[in-house]
Amino acid sequence: MADREKRDRMLGMLLTDRKFADAVFEDPEKVLTDLGFGADEIETIKGIKRESFSHLSDKLDARMTQNQRTSSKECFPDEPPSKK
């Protein structure tokens, strides 16, 4: 099971990164498994209609939405950033 911070980042990316959202809704098992999410979490996301995220995403300020793909590795690094 993914931790809360990881789930929050993934949900934020679903809302603000259209290409990431497209990839998740096209093949949730592959994308979310690669990011370390468990079967229960993947089933939960599969149960959400894409239109629900699209509608909310469209309501967000355009400055918050990325049309370019953000690397999931940038948002889900293998190791947490070092604290300086």
Buried (B, 14 or more C-beta within 10 A) or exposed (E): EBEEEBBEBBEEBBBBBBEBBBBBBEEBBEBBBEBBBEEEBBEBBEEBEEEEBBEEBEEEEEEEEEEEEEEBEEBBEEEEEEEE
